[in-house]
Amino acid sequence: MDLQTGKLYWPTTFPDAPSYPPLDEDIQCDVLIVGAGGSGALCAYYLSETDLDVVVIDKRKAGYGSTMTNTALIQCLGDKMFFELVNSFGETYAARHLTLCQQAVNELERTANQLHIDTEFKRRDSLYYASVAEDVAKLEKEYEALKKQGYPVVWLNEQQIRQHYPFKKHAALYTTGDGELNPYKLTIGLLEYAKKRGVRVFEETEMNGKKLEQHMATCYTKNGYTIRARKVIFAAGYETLEVKQEKKALLVSSYAVITNRIEDFSSWYKRTLIWETARPYVYMRTTADNRIIIGGLDENTAYADDRDAKLMHKKERLIEEFHRLFPDIHVVPEFYLAAFYGGTHDGLPMIGVYDSFPNCYFVYAYGDNGTVYSTVLAQILRDVITEKQNDDFYLYMQTRPKLPQT
């Protein structure tokens, strides 16, 4: 899959990242993780805490798939509003999902502090504004639904927004408890931690065949070796869909720019994460080296040529959208990208379990909170594979029911 194009930013932040050898022999293990990006690294990290023999493979260099275009706004709320999840799944179901996302952000902070590589994790507040006057009503519904759960949310009216920001909006939700990080450094940090605990990591090792039996999976690599495993986790980001199509998942195209370094952020209140109610929406965050990531303007296409043809226009549009909000901060795009972006029709990530793939688990941590979702799903899979009871597994299986509102 042609995942992305453009001038990528994250590799420049970690030019001396560790590398891993390609597989050069036949091996066996308890768990094989296919994918050494964010999702696969999180699975390896949590499984390294067990007594299982774990192997990770990736057809590229570790972290060089969709992780390279992850803009890593670490948020608890998703592009499908919480009140909409309540309408779809019921209050109990949606509230549990929200709690797990909050716990995942806390877990990412704890993990970041534990790793030997600085992941640039930093707590940030979020501003979610109404793009047009017609969106204020649904923002009010979101506010009431979140307040009912005790979620840390404050309603800002037009005057209150202007007290903190240089732009005018009808209303916004101001929430606390979110964050930002460097997804490439996080991925390598997780893999290095897992490696020290015995996990074997092989990059430039592509799986090109498999034989799935009742108690054992045999995976064949493009360079002629075999890996026998009791369990297999497919955590290859959007390329997981090339192994097993999932009707609840969908691919679109998204765009982002990363700007020059900025000296003065005084007009950007607390350097909050910013996004909006419009669909497609624009979002923005700052980075550890004082750049700005501006992303969004998604297109409903899964064709790489069509996606890439729009890149230069989208790059200009994203800069224009930023200057509408912050006319006093002059930015130019030093890095820019077009990439595939995965979501789900019902707004929740998934763990796929299929009769035709015995002993296999598929991680579809799709949506705008991919790193948070990956953290939730990786912990669940650790428990499931070690046969520890985890009732949250059923919330995220692809067969999850549509529950009545409670």
C-alpha positions in Angstrom: 0.0 0.0 0.0 1.3 3.5 -0.9 0.7 4.9 2.5 2.0 8.5 2.2 4.0 11.0 0.1 5.6 14.3 0.9 8.4 15.7 2.9 8.2 13.9 6.3 9.0 15.6 9.6 9.3 12.9 12.2 12.5 11.2 10.8 14.3 14.5 11.2 13.6 14.5 14.9 15.4 11.2 15.5 18.1 10.8 12.8 20.2 8.3 14.9 17.3 6.0 15.8 18.3 2.4 16.5 17.9 -0.1 13.7 17.0 -3.8 13.8 18.3 -6.7 11.7 16.3 -8.6 9.1 15.3 -12.1 9.9 17.9 -14.6 8.6 16.8 -17.9 10.1 13.7 -20.0 10.8 12.4 -19.3 14.3 9.5 -20.1 16.7 7.7 -18.0 19.3 4.6 -17.7 21.4 3.3 -14.5 19.8 4.2 -12.9 16.4 3.4 -9.3 16.0 3.2 -8.2 12.3 4.0 -4.5 12.3 6.6 -2.4 14.1 4.8 0.9 14.1 2.9 2.5 17.0 0.3 -0.3 17.4 2.8 -3.1 17.1 5.2 -1.5 19.5 2.6 -1.0 22.1 1.6 -4.6 21.8 5.2 -5.6 22.2 5.6 -3.3 25.2 2.7 -4.8 27.1 3.5 -8.4 26.1 7.1 -8.0 27.2 5.7 -7.8 30.7 4.6 -11.4 30.5 6.6 -14.7 30.2 5.7 -15.1 26.6 8.3 -15.3 23.8 7.4 -12.4 21.5 8.7 -11.6 18.0 8.0 -8.3 16.0 8.5 -8.0 12.2 8.0 -5.2 9.8 8.6 -5.0 6.0 10.0 -1.5 6.4 12.3 0.1 9.0 10.6 0.2 12.4 8.2 3.1 12.6 8.3 4.0 8.9 4.7 3.1 8.0 1.7 5.1 9.0 3.5 6.2 12.2 5.5 8.6 10.1 2.3 10.6 9.4 0.7 10.3 12.8 0.2 13.9 14.0 -0.2 12.5 17.6 -2.8 14.7 19.2 -3.3 12.6 22.3 -7.0 13.2 23.1 -9.7 11.4 24.9 -12.6 12.5 22.6 -12.9 11.5 19.0 -14.3 12.8 15.8 -17.6 11.1 16.6 -19.0 13.1 19.4 -19.6 11.5 22.8 -23.3 12.1 22.7 -23.4 10.4 19.3 -21.7 7.3 20.8 -24.3 7.3 23.5 -27.0 7.4 20.9 -25.4 4.5 19.0 -24.2 2.2 21.9 -25.9 3.4 25.1 -24.6 5.5 27.9 -22.9 2.7 29.8 -21.0 1.5 26.8 -20.0 5.0 25.6 -19.0 6.0 29.2 -16.7 3.0 29.5 -15.0 3.8 26.2 -14.4 7.3 27.4 -13.0 6.1 30.7 -10.6 3.7 28.9 -9.4 6.6 26.7 -8.8 8.8 29.7 -6.9 5.9 31.4 -4.9 5.4 28.1 -3.7 9.0 28.1 -2.5 8.6 31.7 -0.9 5.3 30.7 0.9 7.0 27.8 2.3 9.6 30.2 3.4 6.9 32.7 5.0 4.9 29.9 6.8 8.0 28.4 8.3 8.7 31.8 9.6 5.1 31.9 11.3 4.9 28.5 14.9 5.8 28.0 14.1 7.8 24.8 12.4 11.2 25.3 9.0 10.9 23.5 8.3 14.6 24.0 5.1 13.8 25.8 3.5 16.9 27.2 0.1 17.5 28.7 -2.1 19.9 26.8 -5.6 21.2 27.1 -8.0 21.1 24.0 -10.2 23.7 22.4 -13.1 22.3 20.3 -14.9 25.1 18.6 -18.1 25.4 16.6 -17.1 26.1 13.0 -20.5 27.7 12.2 -23.5 28.9 14.2 -25.5 25.9 13.2 -23.0 23.7 15.1 -23.6 25.3 18.5 -26.6 23.2 19.2 -24.7 19.9 18.9 -21.8 21.4 20.8 -24.3 22.0 23.6 -25.4 18.4 23.5 -21.8 17.3 23.7 -21.3 19.6 26.7 -24.3 18.2 28.6 -23.4 14.6 27.9 -19.8 15.1 29.0 -20.8 17.0 32.2 -23.1 14.2 33.1 -20.1 11.9 33.1 -18.1 14.3 35.3 -15.7 14.9 32.4 -13.4 18.0 32.8 -15.1 20.3 30.3 -15.9 24.0 30.3 -18.2 25.9 28.0 -16.8 29.0 26.4 -19.0 31.6 24.8 -17.9 34.0 22.1 -16.6 36.6 24.5 -14.7 34.1 26.6 -13.0 32.7 23.5 -11.8 36.2 22.5 -10.3 36.7 25.9 -7.8 33.8 25.3 -7.5 33.6 21.5 -7.1 36.1 18.6 -10.1 34.6 16.7 -13.8 34.9 16.9 -16.0 31.7 17.3 -19.6 31.3 18.4 -18.8 28.8 21.1 -16.3 26.1 22.2 -15.6 23.3 24.6 -12.4 23.6 26.6 -11.2 20.3 28.0 -8.3 19.2 30.1 -6.4 16.0 30.3 -5.1 15.6 26.8 -1.5 15.7 25.5 0.9 15.6 22.6 4.0 13.5 21.8 6.4 12.4 19.1 5.0 9.1 17.7 8.3 8.0 16.1 10.3 8.4 19.3 7.5 6.7 21.2 7.5 3.7 18.8 11.3 3.2 19.0 11.3 3.8 22.7 8.7 1.1 23.2 10.6 -1.4 20.9 13.8 -0.7 22.8 12.1 -1.3 26.1 10.6 -4.6 24.8 13.9 -5.7 23.3 15.6 -5.3 26.6 13.0 -7.6 28.1 13.6 -10.3 25.5 11.3 -9.4 22.6 13.0 -10.0 19.2 12.5 -7.3 16.6 13.2 -7.7 12.9 12.8 -5.0 10.3 12.9 -5.2 6.5 11.3 -8.6 7.0 8.1 -8.9 4.9 5.5 -11.6 5.5 4.3 -13.0 2.1 2.5 -16.1 3.1 0.9 -18.0 6.0 -0.5 -21.3 7.0 -3.0 -21.1 9.9 -3.7 -24.4 11.8 -5.7 -25.1 14.9 -2.8 -24.7 17.3 -0.1 -23.1 15.3 0.5 -20.5 12.7 3.3 -20.6 10.2 4.3 -17.3 8.6 6.6 -17.2 5.6 8.8 -14.2 4.9 9.8 -12.8 1.5 13.5 -13.5 2.2 12.8 -17.3 2.6 12.4 -18.0 6.3 9.5 -19.2 8.4 8.2 -18.1 11.8 6.0 -20.5 13.8 3.8 -18.9 16.4 1.0 -19.9 18.7 -0.7 -16.5 18.3 -0.4 -13.8 15.7 -1.3 -10.1 16.1 -1.7 -8.2 12.9 -0.9 -4.6 13.9 0.2 -3.2 10.5 -1.8 0.0 10.7 -3.9 0.6 7.6 -2.1 -2.2 5.8 -3.9 -4.6 8.1 -6.8 -4.3 5.7 -4.6 -5.9 3.0 -4.5 -9.1 5.2 -8.2 -9.0 6.2 -10.8 -6.6 4.9 -13.2 -5.4 7.5 -16.5 -3.9 6.5 -16.7 -1.6 9.5 -13.4 0.1 8.5 -12.9 2.7 5.8 -9.9 4.5 4.2 -9.8 8.2 3.3 -7.0 10.6 2.5 -5.7 13.3 4.9 -3.1 16.1 4.7 -0.8 17.9 7.1 1.9 20.6 7.1 4.6 21.2 9.7 5.8 24.7 9.8 9.0 26.7 10.5 10.0 27.2 14.1 8.0 29.9 15.9 9.5 32.2 18.5 6.4 33.7 20.0 3.3 31.7 21.0 1.9 34.4 23.3 -1.4 34.6 21.3 -1.9 30.9 21.5 -3.4 30.2 24.9 -1.4 27.5 26.7 -0.5 26.0 23.2 -3.8 24.1 23.4 -4.7 21.4 20.9 -7.3 23.0 18.6 -9.9 21.4 16.4 -13.4 22.1 15.1 -16.9 20.7 14.5 -16.7 21.0 10.7 -16.4 17.8 8.6 -13.8 17.6 7.2 -12.1 19.5 9.9 -8.8 21.3 10.5 -6.8 20.6 13.6 -3.5 22.0 15.0 -0.9 21.5 17.7 2.6 22.6 18.5 5.8 20.5 18.7 8.7 20.2 21.1 10.9 22.3 18.8 8.3 25.0 18.5 6.8 24.2 15.1 3.1 23.9 14.3 1.4 20.9 12.9 -1.7 21.8 10.9 -3.7 18.9 9.5 -7.1 17.7 8.1 -9.1 18.7 5.0 -9.7 15.0 4.5 -10.8 13.7 1.1 -13.0 10.7 0.5 -10.6 8.8 -1.7 -8.5 5.7 -1.2 -6.6 6.1 -4.4 -3.0 7.3 -3.9 -2.7 9.1 -7.2 -5.9 11.1 -6.5 -4.7 11.8 -3.0 -1.3 13.0 -4.0 -2.5 15.2 -6.8 -4.2 17.4 -4.2 -1.2 17.8 -1.9 0.1 21.1 -3.1 -3.4 22.7 -3.0 -4.1 21.2 0.5 -0.8 22.5 1.7 -1.7 26.0 0.8 -5.2 25.7 2.2 -4.0 24.5 5.6 -1.6 27.4 5.9 -4.5 29.8 5.0 -6.8 28.1 7.6 -4.1 28.7 10.3 -3.6 32.3 9.4 -7.4 32.9 9.7 -7.1 31.9 13.3 -3.7 33.3 14.1 -2.9 36.2 11.7 -0.1 37.4 14.0 1.9 34.2 13.7 3.5 33.9 10.2 4.2 30.4 9.2 5.5 28.6 6.1 5.3 24.9 5.4 8.8 23.3 5.9 7.3 19.7 5.8 4.1 18.5 4.2 2.4 15.2 3.5 -0.6 13.4 2.1 -1.5 10.1 3.6 -4.1 7.4 4.0 -6.2 7.7 7.1 -8.4 5.0 8.5 -11.7 5.2 10.4 -14.6 3.1 11.3 -18.3 3.6 10.5 -19.4 3.5 14.1 -16.6 5.7 15.5 -14.9 3.0 17.7 -11.6 1.1 17.1 -11.7 -2.7 16.7 -10.0 -5.9 17.5 -10.8 -8.4 14.7 -11.3 -12.1 15.5 -12.3 -14.3 12.6 -13.0 -18.0 12.2 -11.0 -18.0 9.0 -7.9 -16.8 10.9 -7.6 -19.1 13.9 -5.3 -17.8 16.7 -5.0 -14.4 15.1 -6.0 -10.9 16.3 -6.3 -7.9 14.1 -5.7 -4.4 15.5 -7.8 -1.7 13.8 -6.9 1.3 16.0 -8.5 3.5 13.4 -9.7 7.1 14.0 -8.2 10.4 14.9 -7.1 9.0 18.3 -5.0 6.2 16.9 -2.3 6.2 19.6 -4.8 6.3 22.4 -6.9 3.5 20.8 -3.7 1.4 20.3 -2.9 1.8 24.0 -6.4 0.6 24.9 -6.4 -2.4 22.5 -2.8 -3.5 23.3 -3.6 -3.8 27.0 -6.7 -5.8 26.2 -4.8 -8.1 23.9 -2.2 -8.7 26.6 -4.9 -9.9 28.9 -6.7 -12.0 26.3 -3.5 -13.8 25.1 -2.5 -14.5 28.7 -6.0 -15.8 29.4 -6.7 -13.1 31.9 -10.3 -11.9 32.2 -10.9 -8.6 30.4 -14.5 -7.6 29.9 -13.6 -4.7 27.7 -12.6 -7.1 25.0 -16.2 -7.4 24.0 -16.6 -3.6 23.6 -14.1 -3.6 20.8 -14.6 -6.9 18.9 -15.7 -6.3 15.3 -18.9 -8.2 16.2 -19.9 -5.7 18.9 -23.7 -5.3 19.2 -25.6 -2.1 18.7 -26.9 -1.6 22.2 -30.0 0.3 23.3 -29.5 3.5 25.1 -29.4 3.1 28.9 
